[in-house]
C-alpha cells in the first residue's frame, strides 16, 4: 500500500482551503479565556459544550475514521496520549443523549478518572488543548467547550516517523482495511497523491529535501 495521508493535521502547517484557526484560536485556553472562565480558573460547575461537526477538510470527511473506530485508540493514542484519546472516544457516548452535549467540567473530569481539578493546568484542560492542537477539534465560538470533528485523518508521515513499530504496523493494517471499503479507491489514491504534492509545494517550495516520508511510502507498498 503506497497511500499515506498528507500532513495537514497540526495547526502549524498552512494549507490553503482549510478552515484553519486564527492565532487567537490555536490555544483553546487563550481563545476561551477572553469570554469565559472555562479554561483559566475553570469553574467546577461550569458547563462545557461539545458539538459534533464535520472535519473542515472534505477529504477527511470522505475517507477519515469515525471516532468509534479502533484506529483512534490504537494509532492516535501514540500521538495525543491516552487521556486525550479517552476524551475523544467519550464524545460519541455523550452525544447519544443529544448534541451538543453539555456536562459540568468537574463531572467530566471525574468520569474520565482525572480527578476533580479543572484549572488551567488540569489534565482535562491539557487534554482539550491537545485535541485542538492536533486538528481533532476546535474551540467553540460562543460556549465554553469544543467543536469536535466527527472524523479523524490517518496519521501523517511525520507523525508516523515518531511512533513505535507496533503502531506503524497497526496503522498499515487498519488503514489498508479501511481503504478497501471504498469502491472508488483509485480515485482516492489519485486525490491523495495530488494533495501530497500540493502540500509539499506549500511547505517546502518546488523542491523538497529528502526525509523519512519516502521511506515510509516504500515500506507500506504492497
C-alpha positions, -999 to 999 in steps of 0.1 A, spaced: 0 0 0 16 33 -11 -10 56 4 -2 79 32 -24 108 42 -9 143 37 4 163 66 -23 188 74 -32 177 108 -14 201 131 -24 237 130 12 248 125 11 237 88 -5 262 65 -30 247 40 -49 267 16 -86 260 16 -87 246 51 -107 264 78 -76 269 100 -80 286 133 -65 321 138 -37 327 162 -61 336 189 -79 303 184 -50 279 183 -50 275 221 -85 268 235 -73 282 268 -63 315 252 -94 316 229 -119 309 256 -104 328 285 -115 361 269 -151 352 271 -154 327 300 -136 310 328 -138 277 311 -100 272 309 -82 297 331 -96 291 365 -123 269 351 -153 267 375 -160 232 386 -197 238 379 -191 254 345 -210 237 318 -188 225 289 -204 221 255 -192 196 229 -206 199 195 -201 173 167 -191 189 134 -177 175 102 -140 179 96 -132 211 77 -114 192 50 -138 173 27 -111 145 21 -112 136 58 -150 136 57 -149 111 29 -122 87 40 -115 96 76 -121 73 106 -151 75 128 -144 84 164 -155 49 175 -131 32 150 -103 12 166 -78 33 147 -84 62 171 -73 42 201 -47 21 186 -29 47 165 -38 82 176 -31 74 212 6 72 203 4 109 192 -20 126 216 -17 103 246 -41 81 264 -60 109 282 -68 129 251 -78 97 233 -101 87 261 -117 122 260 -121 119 222 -137 85 225 -161 97 251 -177 122 227 -199 98 208 -212 85 241 -221 120 253 -238 127 220 -262 97 224 -283 118 247 -283 149 224 -260 172 206 -244 194 216 -236 175 248 -234 196 279 -216 184 311 -201 201 341 -163 203 339 -157 186 372 -182 158 363 -165 151 330 -130 151 346 -140 127 373 -158 104 349 -126 101 329 -106 93 361 -88 126 360 -99 138 394 -120 169 401 -94 195 391 -105 218 363 -79 246 364 -57 257 336 -31 231 344 -55 203 350 -54 171 330 -88 179 315 -77 213 302 -45 200 288 -63 171 271 -88 195 254 -59 217 242 -42 187 226 -73 178 207 -72 213 192 -35 213 186 -37 181 165 -68 192 145 -92 168 162 -114 197 175 -116 234 176 -128 260 202 -164 270 200 -173 305 191 -200 310 217 -199 285 246 -171 270 268 -161 237 252 -151 224 218 -165 216 184 -152 181 179 -147 167 144 -167 135 137 -139 122 115 -102 118 121 -75 115 95 -49 88 93 -16 97 110 6 120 89 40 108 77 60 129 101 38 115 129 45 80 118 82 88 119 79 91 157 57 62 166 67 27 176 70 -2 152 38 -17 166 19 15 159 33 17 124 23 -19 117 -12 -13 131 -16 19 110 -7 -1 79 -31 -29 87 -61 -7 98 -57 20 71 -54 -6 44 -85 -24 56 -103 9 58 -95 19 23 -108 -14 9 -143 -2 19 -143 24 -8 -153 14 -43 -136 44 -59 -102 36 -43 -83 45 -74 -99 79 -74 -89 84 -37 -53 73 -45 -50 99 -72 -66 125 -50 -42 118 -21 -12 119 -45 -23 153 -58 -29 166 -23 5 154 -11 23 171 -40 4 203 -33 12 203 4 49 197 -5 49 228 -27 33 249 1 55 237 29 88 231 11 87 250 -21 93 235 -55 120 211 -43 116 190 -12 145 177 8 148 140 13 133 128 45 117 97 60 84 101 42 96 84 10 109 55 31 75 51 47 59 51 12 82 23 2 77 4 35 39 4 31 38 -7 -5 21 -40 -11 
